[in-house]
Amino acid sequence: MRLNSKRVNFEYQPGEEIFTFPEDTGLPFIFDVLDEELTENIEAMDVVGQMLDEAESLAEKAKETLKQILSDENHQKYGMVSFFMEFHRDEVDPETAAALFLGKDLSTLSFVDMVDDLQLKRFGSCIDDEMDQQVFILDFSFNPELTDELLVVYFNLEKEVVEIAHES
């Protein structure tokens, strides 16, 4: 089957997981659909193609959400997101921090400003067991060659952020 996407010409096998690297697709991030049930469903895969076409706008929406969270210390996700930022700015060795935020003064770099340096490294889709629905997963990293820590943002079919996680 061909993925219904305007940005990539991609063939997949229904009933088989998809996992690709940028050099395989020409996309600037890993692309995957790690749910055989989704790849068997033409309508679900049409949505995957449409959302893939909007990956960068979803990434911007995710970043805006992260900035809102970091601007509200009472937000339920503030602690987790701020810990992620603090780790990369203050807890890694100074050389790594300098490499992560080239040309920036770490003593004045705010967590909110750090969000702009996050890079979309993975776009995927799966069925979320807890929500029992198709979701879209965007993994963000500052630089995967220097850190294995990820901020993972989940979107629902309505393009709303439904979960954020810190993974390594």
Buried (B, 14 or more C-beta within 10 A) or exposed (E): EEBBBEBBEBEBEEEEBBEBEEEEBEBEBBBBBBBBEBBBBEEBBEBBBEBBBBBEEBBEBBBEBBBBBBEEEEBEBBEBBBBBBEBBBEEBEEEBBEBBBEEBEBEEBEBBBBBEBBEBBBBBBBBBEEEEEBBBBBBBBBBBEBBEBBBBBBBBEEEEBBBBBBEE
